[in-house]
């Protein structure tokens, strides 16, 4: 699943979701050598360095079924011009 992440300062990056649970995600970012782990702490997603961020959008890749994806991980997002709720 492709995603857009927005940091507190307003900068945005695009990433690919590799693995996710209710409180942790592993993502790959083109500009980074290693994958990045995101962790939900007291309801806020944070980087390994503690920087707060927002999952701005999650876009399923072609052929991917997201109907069972956890609502705690996937907020209401825009996908191909229409809203979807992951669960």
Backbone as XML, in Angstrom:
<?xml version="1.0"?>
<chain id="A" units="angstrom">
  <residue number="1" name="UNK">
    <atom name="N" x="0.843" y="-1.145" z="0.000"/>
    <atom name="CA" x="0.000" y="0.000" z="0.000"/>
    <atom name="C" x="0.904" y="1.228" z="0.000"/>
  </residue>
  <residue number="2" name="UNK">
    <atom name="N" x="0.591" y="2.167" z="-0.869"/>
    <atom name="CA" x="1.321" y="3.432" z="-0.886"/>
    <atom name="C" x="0.705" y="4.364" z="0.151"/>
  </residue>
  <residue number="3" name="UNK">
    <atom name="N" x="1.514" y="5.243" z="0.691"/>
    <atom name="CA" x="0.990" y="6.167" z="1.694"/>
    <atom name="C" x="1.725" y="7.501" z="1.638"/>
  </residue>
  <residue number="4" name="UNK">
    <atom name="N" x="1.042" y="8.521" z="2.124"/>
    <atom name="CA" x="1.642" y="9.842" z="2.272"/>
    <atom name="C" x="1.699" y="10.143" z="3.765"/>
  </residue>
  <residue number="5" name="UNK">
    <atom name="N" x="2.866" y="10.555" z="4.222"/>
    <atom name="CA" x="3.093" y="10.867" z="5.630"/>
    <atom name="C" x="3.402" y="12.358" z="5.730"/>
  </residue>
  <residue number="6" name="UNK">
    <atom name="N" x="2.727" y="13.035" z="6.659"/>
    <atom name="CA" x="2.980" y="14.464" z="6.884"/>
    <atom name="C" x="3.560" y="14.651" z="8.277"/>
  </residue>
  <residue number="7" name="UNK">
    <atom name="N" x="4.688" y="15.338" z="8.349"/>
    <atom name="CA" x="5.357" y="15.602" z="9.617"/>
    <atom name="C" x="4.855" y="16.906" z="10.227"/>
  </residue>
  <residue number="8" name="UNK">
    <atom name="N" x="5.125" y="17.109" z="11.509"/>
    <atom name="CA" x="4.667" y="18.302" z="12.229"/>
    <atom name="C" x="5.056" y="19.597" z="11.528"/>
  </residue>
  <residue number="9" name="UNK">
    <atom name="N" x="6.233" y="19.645" z="10.963"/>
    <atom name="CA" x="6.706" y="20.848" z="10.285"/>
    <atom name="C" x="6.044" y="21.108" z="8.949"/>
  </residue>
  <residue number="10" name="UNK">
    <atom name="N" x="5.209" y="20.164" z="8.492"/>
    <atom name="CA" x="4.502" y="20.336" z="7.230"/>
    <atom name="C" x="5.105" y="19.596" z="6.057"/>
  </residue>
  <residue number="11" name="UNK">
    <atom name="N" x="6.309" y="19.039" z="6.212"/>
    <atom name="CA" x="6.904" y="18.300" z="5.095"/>
    <atom name="C" x="6.178" y="16.972" z="4.902"/>
  </residue>
  <residue number="12" name="UNK">
    <atom name="N" x="6.161" y="16.513" z="3.655"/>
    <atom name="CA" x="5.476" y="15.265" z="3.298"/>
    <atom name="C" x="6.450" y="14.329" z="2.594"/>
  </residue>
  <residue number="13" name="UNK">
    <atom name="N" x="6.239" y="13.045" z="2.826"/>
    <atom name="CA" x="6.992" y="12.026" z="2.094"/>
    <atom name="C" x="6.021" y="10.953" z="1.628"/>
  </residue>
  <residue number="14" name="UNK">
    <atom name="N" x="6.400" y="10.289" z="0.559"/>
    <atom name="CA" x="5.646" y="9.127" z="0.100"/>
    <atom name="C" x="6.397" y="7.890" z="0.551"/>
  </residue>
  <residue number="15" name="UNK">
    <atom name="N" x="5.638" y="6.873" z="0.941"/>
    <atom name="CA" x="6.235" y="5.642" z="1.446"/>
    <atom name="C" x="5.408" y="4.453" z="0.971"/>
  </residue>
  <residue number="16" name="UNK">
    <atom name="N" x="5.981" y="3.275" z="1.145"/>
    <atom name="CA" x="5.269" y="2.028" z="0.860"/>
    <atom name="C" x="5.171" y="1.271" z="2.179"/>
  </residue>
  <residue number="17" name="UNK">
    <atom name="N" x="3.953" y="0.895" z="2.538"/>
    <atom name="CA" x="3.708" y="0.144" z="3.763"/>
    <atom name="C" x="4.141" y="-1.302" z="3.562"/>
  </residue>
  <residue number="18" name="UNK">
    <atom name="N" x="5.035" y="-1.773" z="4.411"/>
    <atom name="CA" x="5.534" y="-3.145" z="4.306"/>
    <atom name="C" x="4.844" y="-4.077" z="5.295"/>
  </residue>
  <residue number="19" name="UNK">
    <atom name="N" x="4.589" y="-3.581" z="6.505"/>
    <atom name="CA" x="3.948" y="-4.382" z="7.544"/>
    <atom name="C" x="3.257" y="-3.431" z="8.514"/>
  </residue>
  <residue number="20" name="UNK">
    <atom name="N" x="2.137" y="-3.893" z="9.092"/>
    <atom name="CA" x="1.416" y="-3.015" z="10.018"/>
    <atom name="C" x="0.688" y="-3.817" z="11.075"/>
  </residue>
  <residue number="21" name="UNK">
    <atom name="N" x="0.603" y="-3.218" z="12.234"/>
    <atom name="CA" x="-0.185" y="-3.728" z="13.338"/>
    <atom name="C" x="-0.908" y="-2.542" z="13.952"/>
  </residue>
  <residue number="22" name="UNK">
    <atom name="N" x="-1.581" y="-2.769" z="15.070"/>
    <atom name="CA" x="-2.331" y="-1.682" z="15.695"/>
    <atom name="C" x="-1.445" y="-0.541" z="16.184"/>
  </residue>
  <residue number="23" name="UNK">
    <atom name="N" x="-0.214" y="-0.851" z="16.592"/>
    <atom name="CA" x="0.637" y="0.179" z="17.176"/>
    <atom name="C" x="2.001" y="0.322" z="16.520"/>
  </residue>
  <residue number="24" name="UNK">
    <atom name="N" x="2.254" y="-0.430" z="15.450"/>
    <atom name="CA" x="3.540" y="-0.329" z="14.753"/>
    <atom name="C" x="3.344" y="-0.511" z="13.255"/>
  </residue>
  <residue number="25" name="UNK">
    <atom name="N" x="4.175" y="0.187" z="12.498"/>
    <atom name="CA" x="4.212" y="0.046" z="11.045"/>
    <atom name="C" x="5.666" y="0.067" z="10.594"/>
  </residue>
  <residue number="26" name="UNK">
    <atom name="N" x="5.947" y="-0.656" z="9.556"/>
    <atom name="CA" x="7.260" y="-0.631" z="8.919"/>
    <atom name="C" x="7.022" y="-0.118" z="7.507"/>
  </residue>
  <residue number="27" name="UNK">
    <atom name="N" x="7.740" y="0.960" z="7.126"/>
    <atom name="CA" x="7.559" y="1.558" z="5.813"/>
    <atom name="C" x="8.897" y="1.700" z="5.109"/>
  </residue>
  <residue number="28" name="UNK">
    <atom name="N" x="8.840" y="1.747" z="3.788"/>
    <atom name="CA" x="10.022" y="1.993" z="2.973"/>
    <atom name="C" x="9.838" y="3.349" z="2.295"/>
  </residue>
  <residue number="29" name="UNK">
    <atom name="N" x="10.903" y="4.146" z="2.358"/>
    <atom name="CA" x="10.912" y="5.466" z="1.737"/>
    <atom name="C" x="12.051" y="5.479" z="0.733"/>
  </residue>
  <residue number="30" name="UNK">
    <atom name="N" x="11.780" y="5.970" z="-0.466"/>
    <atom name="CA" x="12.767" y="5.950" z="-1.540"/>
    <atom name="C" x="14.066" y="6.647" z="-1.156"/>
  </residue>
  <residue number="31" name="UNK">
    <atom name="N" x="13.993" y="7.734" z="-0.420"/>
    <atom name="CA" x="15.191" y="8.506" z="-0.087"/>
    <atom name="C" x="15.983" y="7.933" z="1.093"/>
  </residue>
  <residue number="32" name="UNK">
    <atom name="N" x="15.470" y="6.881" z="1.722"/>
    <atom name="CA" x="16.133" y="6.280" z="2.884"/>
    <atom name="C" x="16.741" y="4.929" z="2.523"/>
  </residue>
  <residue number="33" name="UNK">
    <atom name="N" x="17.884" y="4.648" z="3.075"/>
    <atom name="CA" x="18.553" y="3.366" z="2.838"/>
    <atom name="C" x="17.876" y="2.204" z="3.546"/>
  </residue>
  <residue number="34" name="UNK">
    <atom name="N" x="17.430" y="2.460" z="4.773"/>
    <atom name="CA" x="16.780" y="1.432" z="5.584"/>
    <atom name="C" x="15.287" y="1.714" z="5.691"/>
  </residue>
  <residue number="35" name="UNK">
    <atom name="N" x="14.550" y="0.700" z="6.106"/>
    <atom name="CA" x="13.134" y="0.907" z="6.363"/>
    <atom name="C" x="12.967" y="1.730" z="7.638"/>
  </residue>
  <residue number="36" name="UNK">
    <atom name="N" x="11.782" y="2.281" z="7.811"/>
    <atom name="CA" x="11.489" y="3.122" z="8.973"/>
    <atom name="C" x="10.375" y="2.473" z="9.774"/>
  </residue>
  <residue number="37" name="UNK">
    <atom name="N" x="10.562" y="2.422" z="11.084"/>
    <atom name="CA" x="9.500" y="1.901" z="11.947"/>
    <atom name="C" x="8.732" y="3.081" z="12.531"/>
  </residue>
  <residue number="38" name="UNK">
    <atom name="N" x="7.409" y="3.023" z="12.427"/>
    <atom name="CA" x="6.532" y="4.023" z="13.035"/>
    <atom name="C" x="5.823" y="3.349" z="14.194"/>
  </residue>
  <residue number="39" name="UNK">
    <atom name="N" x="5.648" y="4.081" z="15.277"/>
    <atom name="CA" x="4.991" y="3.525" z="16.457"/>
    <atom name="C" x="3.923" y="4.492" z="16.942"/>
  </residue>
  <residue number="40" name="UNK">
    <atom name="N" x="2.778" y="3.938" z="17.325"/>
    <atom name="CA" x="1.692" y="4.739" z="17.867"/>
    <atom name="C" x="1.882" y="4.838" z="19.374"/>
  </residue>
  <residue number="41" name="UNK">
    <atom name="N" x="2.070" y="6.073" z="19.882"/>
    <atom name="CA" x="2.293" y="6.321" z="21.298"/>
    <atom name="C" x="1.204" y="7.277" z="21.771"/>
  </residue>
  <residue number="42" name="UNK">
    <atom name="N" x="0.363" y="6.807" z="22.686"/>
    <atom name="CA" x="-0.751" y="7.608" z="23.203"/>
    <atom name="C" x="-1.589" y="8.209" z="22.071"/>
  </residue>
  <residue number="43" name="UNK">
    <atom name="N" x="-1.862" y="7.397" z="21.062"/>
    <atom name="CA" x="-2.735" y="7.815" z="19.968"/>
    <atom name="C" x="-2.075" y="8.636" z="18.878"/>
  </residue>
  <residue number="44" name="UNK">
    <atom name="N" x="-0.762" y="8.856" z="18.953"/>
    <atom name="CA" x="-0.044" y="9.654" z="17.962"/>
    <atom name="C" x="1.027" y="8.794" z="17.308"/>
  </residue>
  <residue number="45" name="UNK">
    <atom name="N" x="1.055" y="8.768" z="15.970"/>
    <atom name="CA" x="2.106" y="8.042" z="15.263"/>
    <atom name="C" x="3.400" y="8.828" z="15.373"/>
  </residue>
  <residue number="46" name="UNK">
    <atom name="N" x="4.520" y="8.129" z="15.627"/>
    <atom name="CA" x="5.829" y="8.749" z="15.790"/>
    <atom name="C" x="6.895" y="7.928" z="15.064"/>
  </residue>
  <residue number="47" name="UNK">
    <atom name="N" x="7.957" y="8.619" z="14.664"/>
    <atom name="CA" x="9.108" y="7.942" z="14.070"/>
    <atom name="C" x="9.939" y="7.320" z="15.183"/>
  </residue>
  <residue number="48" name="UNK">
    <atom name="N" x="10.971" y="6.602" z="14.808"/>
    <atom name="CA" x="11.879" y="6.006" z="15.794"/>
    <atom name="C" x="12.554" y="7.075" z="16.644"/>
  </residue>
  <residue number="49" name="UNK">
    <atom name="N" x="12.674" y="8.292" z="16.107"/>
    <atom name="CA" x="13.296" y="9.408" z="16.832"/>
    <atom name="C" x="12.294" y="10.189" z="17.670"/>
  </residue>
  <residue number="50" name="UNK">
    <atom name="N" x="11.025" y="9.777" z="17.663"/>
    <atom name="CA" x="10.007" y="10.442" z="18.463"/>
    <atom name="C" x="9.270" y="11.568" z="17.767"/>
  </residue>
  <residue number="51" name="UNK">
    <atom name="N" x="9.578" y="11.822" z="16.493"/>
    <atom name="CA" x="8.913" y="12.894" z="15.758"/>
    <atom name="C" x="7.471" y="12.500" z="15.432"/>
  </residue>
  <residue number="52" name="UNK">
    <atom name="N" x="6.524" y="13.360" z="15.803"/>
    <atom name="CA" x="5.111" y="13.094" z="15.543"/>
    <atom name="C" x="4.814" y="13.261" z="14.051"/>
  </residue>
  <residue number="53" name="UNK">
    <atom name="N" x="3.884" y="12.451" z="13.562"/>
    <atom name="CA" x="3.495" y="12.526" z="12.160"/>
    <atom name="C" x="2.034" y="12.144" z="12.007"/>
  </residue>
  <residue number="54" name="UNK">
    <atom name="N" x="1.508" y="12.398" z="10.831"/>
    <atom name="CA" x="0.130" y="12.038" z="10.504"/>
    <atom name="C" x="0.134" y="11.199" z="9.242"/>
  </residue>
  <residue number="55" name="UNK">
    <atom name="N" x="-0.629" y="10.123" z="9.267"/>
    <atom name="CA" x="-0.808" y="9.327" z="8.056"/>
    <atom name="C" x="-1.856" y="10.078" z="7.249"/>
  </residue>
  <residue number="56" name="UNK">
    <atom name="N" x="-1.403" y="10.757" z="6.217"/>
    <atom name="CA" x="-2.279" y="11.646" z="5.467"/>
    <atom name="C" x="-3.147" y="10.889" z="4.456"/>
  </residue>
  <residue number="57" name="UNK">
    <atom name="N" x="-2.586" y="9.893" z="3.808"/>
    <atom name="CA" x="-3.344" y="9.119" z="2.822"/>
    <atom name="C" x="-2.751" y="7.728" z="2.695"/>
  </residue>
  <residue number="58" name="UNK">
    <atom name="N" x="-3.625" y="6.766" z="2.417"/>
    <atom name="CA" x="-3.196" y="5.396" z="2.122"/>
    <atom name="C" x="-3.896" y="4.986" z="0.843"/>
  </residue>
  <residue number="59" name="UNK">
    <atom name="N" x="-3.126" y="4.575" z="-0.133"/>
    <atom name="CA" x="-3.648" y="4.245" z="-1.449"/>
    <atom name="C" x="-3.308" y="2.798" z="-1.766"/>
  </residue>
  <residue number="60" name="UNK">
    <atom name="N" x="-4.328" y="1.949" z="-1.904"/>
    <atom name="CA" x="-4.054" y="0.542" z="-2.222"/>
    <atom name="C" x="-3.398" y="0.398" z="-3.592"/>
  </residue>
  <residue number="61" name="UNK">
    <atom name="N" x="-2.497" y="-0.531" z="-3.707"/>
    <atom name="CA" x="-1.886" y="-0.850" z="-4.996"/>
    <atom name="C" x="-2.844" y="-1.757" z="-5.768"/>
  </residue>
  <residue number="62" name="UNK">
    <atom name="N" x="-2.722" y="-1.764" z="-7.063"/>
    <atom name="CA" x="-3.610" y="-2.557" z="-7.913"/>
    <atom name="C" x="-3.650" y="-4.014" z="-7.453"/>
  </residue>
  <residue number="63" name="UNK">
    <atom name="N" x="-4.850" y="-4.567" z="-7.349"/>
    <atom name="CA" x="-5.034" y="-5.961" z="-6.983"/>
    <atom name="C" x="-4.968" y="-6.233" z="-5.497"/>
  </residue>
  <residue number="64" name="UNK">
    <atom name="N" x="-4.860" y="-5.206" z="-4.682"/>
    <atom name="CA" x="-4.733" y="-5.379" z="-3.240"/>
    <atom name="C" x="-6.096" y="-5.240" z="-2.568"/>
  </residue>
  <residue number="65" name="UNK">
    <atom name="N" x="-6.461" y="-6.185" z="-1.720"/>
    <atom name="CA" x="-7.723" y="-6.138" z="-0.984"/>
    <atom name="C" x="-7.461" y="-5.530" z="0.382"/>
  </residue>
  <residue number="66" name="UNK">
    <atom name="N" x="-8.054" y="-4.340" z="0.629"/>
    <atom name="CA" x="-7.840" y="-3.660" z="1.907"/>
    <atom name="C" x="-9.077" y="-3.710" z="2.791"/>
  </residue>
  <residue number="67" name="UNK">
    <atom name="N" x="-10.057" y="-4.519" z="2.430"/>
    <atom name="CA" x="-11.318" y="-4.544" z="3.168"/>
    <atom name="C" x="-11.149" y="-4.956" z="4.627"/>
  </residue>
  <residue number="68" name="UNK">
    <atom name="N" x="-10.124" y="-5.720" z="4.951"/>
    <atom name="CA" x="-9.933" y="-6.160" z="6.323"/>
    <atom name="C" x="-8.849" y="-5.403" z="7.066"/>
  </residue>
  <residue number="69" name="UNK">
    <atom name="N" x="-8.336" y="-4.346" z="6.478"/>
    <atom name="CA" x="-7.230" y="-3.609" z="7.088"/>
    <atom name="C" x="-7.695" y="-2.906" z="8.357"/>
  </residue>
  <residue number="70" name="UNK">
    <atom name="N" x="-6.907" y="-2.921" z="9.373"/>
    <atom name="CA" x="-7.264" y="-2.425" z="10.701"/>
    <atom name="C" x="-7.576" y="-0.927" z="10.718"/>
  </residue>
  <residue number="71" name="UNK">
    <atom name="N" x="-8.747" y="-0.555" z="11.238"/>
    <atom name="CA" x="-9.156" y="0.846" z="11.317"/>
    <atom name="C" x="-8.227" y="1.658" z="12.212"/>
  </residue>
  <residue number="72" name="UNK">
    <atom name="N" x="-7.583" y="1.026" z="13.171"/>
    <atom name="CA" x="-6.661" y="1.750" z="14.051"/>
    <atom name="C" x="-5.413" y="2.199" z="13.308"/>
  </residue>
  <residue number="73" name="UNK">
    <atom name="N" x="-5.058" y="1.480" z="12.243"/>
    <atom name="CA" x="-3.874" y="1.816" z="11.464"/>
    <atom name="C" x="-4.245" y="2.746" z="10.328"/>
  </residue>
  <residue number="74" name="UNK">
    <atom name="N" x="-5.347" y="2.462" z="9.658"/>
    <atom name="CA" x="-5.726" y="3.170" z="8.444"/>
    <atom name="C" x="-6.863" y="4.140" z="8.714"/>
  </residue>
  <residue number="75" name="UNK">
    <atom name="N" x="-6.600" y="5.443" z="8.704"/>
    <atom name="CA" x="-7.676" y="6.410" z="8.887"/>
    <atom name="C" x="-8.501" y="6.518" z="7.616"/>
  </residue>
  <residue number="76" name="UNK">
    <atom name="N" x="-9.601" y="7.237" z="7.682"/>
    <atom name="CA" x="-10.353" y="7.513" z="6.453"/>
    <atom name="C" x="-9.397" y="8.262" z="5.542"/>
  </residue>
  <residue number="77" name="UNK">
    <atom name="N" x="-9.270" y="7.821" z="4.307"/>
    <atom name="CA" x="-8.292" y="8.404" z="3.393"/>
    <atom name="C" x="-8.886" y="8.518" z="1.994"/>
  </residue>
  <residue number="78" name="UNK">
    <atom name="N" x="-8.187" y="9.219" z="1.147"/>
    <atom name="CA" x="-8.617" y="9.336" z="-0.238"/>
    <atom name="C" x="-7.889" y="8.306" z="-1.078"/>
  </residue>
  <residue number="79" name="UNK">
    <atom name="N" x="-8.623" y="7.634" z="-1.915"/>
    <atom name="CA" x="-8.033" y="6.658" z="-2.824"/>
    <atom name="C" x="-8.717" y="6.795" z="-4.161"/>
  </residue>
  <residue number="80" name="UNK">
    <atom name="N" x="-7.970" y="7.154" z="-5.162"/>
    <atom name="CA" x="-8.488" y="7.287" z="-6.517"/>
    <atom name="C" x="-9.717" y="8.190" z="-6.558"/>
  </residue>
  <residue number="81" name="UNK">
    <atom name="N" x="-9.683" y="9.266" z="-5.787"/>
    <atom name="CA" x="-10.748" y="10.241" z="-5.838"/>
    <atom name="C" x="-11.989" y="9.904" z="-5.038"/>
  </residue>
  <residue number="82" name="UNK">
    <atom name="N" x="-11.982" y="8.810" z="-4.286"/>
    <atom name="CA" x="-13.158" y="8.473" z="-3.482"/>
    <atom name="C" x="-12.705" y="8.141" z="-2.062"/>
  </residue>
  <residue number="83" name="UNK">
    <atom name="N" x="-13.559" y="8.438" z="-1.094"/>
    <atom name="CA" x="-13.215" y="8.123" z="0.286"/>
    <atom name="C" x="-13.426" y="6.644" z="0.552"/>
  </residue>
  <residue number="84" name="UNK">
    <atom name="N" x="-12.599" y="6.084" z="1.390"/>
    <atom name="CA" x="-12.839" y="4.714" z="1.834"/>
    <atom name="C" x="-12.424" y="4.612" z="3.286"/>
  </residue>
  <residue number="85" name="UNK">
    <atom name="N" x="-13.104" y="3.762" z="3.980"/>
    <atom name="CA" x="-12.714" y="3.439" z="5.343"/>
    <atom name="C" x="-12.173" y="2.028" z="5.278"/>
  </residue>
  <residue number="86" name="UNK">
    <atom name="N" x="-11.005" y="1.818" z="5.816"/>
    <atom name="CA" x="-10.360" y="0.525" z="5.650"/>
    <atom name="C" x="-11.111" y="-0.625" z="6.270"/>
  </residue>
  <residue number="87" name="UNK">
    <atom name="N" x="-11.924" y="-0.411" z="7.262"/>
    <atom name="CA" x="-12.673" y="-1.506" z="7.878"/>
    <atom name="C" x="-14.124" y="-1.139" z="8.023"/>
  </residue>
</chain>
